[in-house]
């Protein structure tokens, strides 16, 4: 394959000047974090991890055929190899994976299936991650592809793409079941006087996994502004989270970072691989209409979820601008309408893209765009 490598420039990936919330946070909910887990003494892994404020972007025009939706497996393989090697500085991709994982690890791969089957963590991308783990000695039986809702996962059929023995697990066997969550590890907060004020951590995270790979998509979100690394690892690992946004009010500003910063989730999430084969530029996290799907045809690699999501803001904002849609930063009540409308100039909630900066202030990563080191490549 012919390869051309480019440094990240404004021409290749336009960086938009976004309004940054400058006022002090006021009137935030009161959170109580309950956990018996403490971060490891080394502090080498977790968020923001080994490579704070660093993001590698790999794009390939022929990574997906947009007419048929067919993903080019060999190209994905090259994209993953390039991304991991550039992130770690190790020429052999296997060495890159070895620098994160040991054969004894039990690895959870947190996928995103809320937009499935039309937008999700692509099974080809997930399969390539699995193959790399197995290649360095991690047993198939020690790899768990997981998501909260089995019905969403079933539309993707990850098991068809990965070797026998790899677990594919939906946490809530029936909706609102709490059996898959750890009652001893939770965040408690009362948002709107709801009966259940606890959000419990996925039991696999607290009891089984030694490390987690986060595989989000590039998506707009009606409440949080965008849904990338932070929201996938936060809302995707706890029970009872949708309660944070009702009517036009949303508490996603502070809830996402608070959930993500809990131990052991913070320390076990060692790698983020953002799947941008497909994306959603309005109406996310679901895909209500195919016209809101687009094809960034790129992947991001990093350990710093805040830095990656900061770049995602530019991706979504740029696409919305080309579609003459209101900004993800638009907070005016005049654009708030009850229920989803097939209109990119309509919001369900007052969006909170500031959740990314808030998470950065909790120590989860770097938000300041001037401090983020980005390397971009085209294959």
Secondary structure, DSSP 8 states (H G I E B T S, - for coil): ---EE----TTTS---------S---S----EEE-S----SS--SSSS-TTTTEEEEEE-GGGEETTTTEE-HHHHHHHHHHHHHHHHT-SSHHHHHHTT--TT--EEEE---TTTTTSSS-HHHHHHHHHHHHHTT--GGGEEEEEEEHHHHHTT-GGGTS-TT-EEEEEESSTT--TTEEEEEEEE--SSS-S--EEEEEHHHHHT-SEEEE--EEEEETTTEEESHHHHHHGGGBSS-GGGEETTEE-HHHHHHHHHTSTTHHHHEEEEEEEEEEEESSSTTS-SSGGGEE---EEEEES-HHHHHHHHHHHHHHHHHHTT---TT---GGGB-SS--S-TT-BSS---TTHHHHHHHTTS----GGG-EEEEEE-
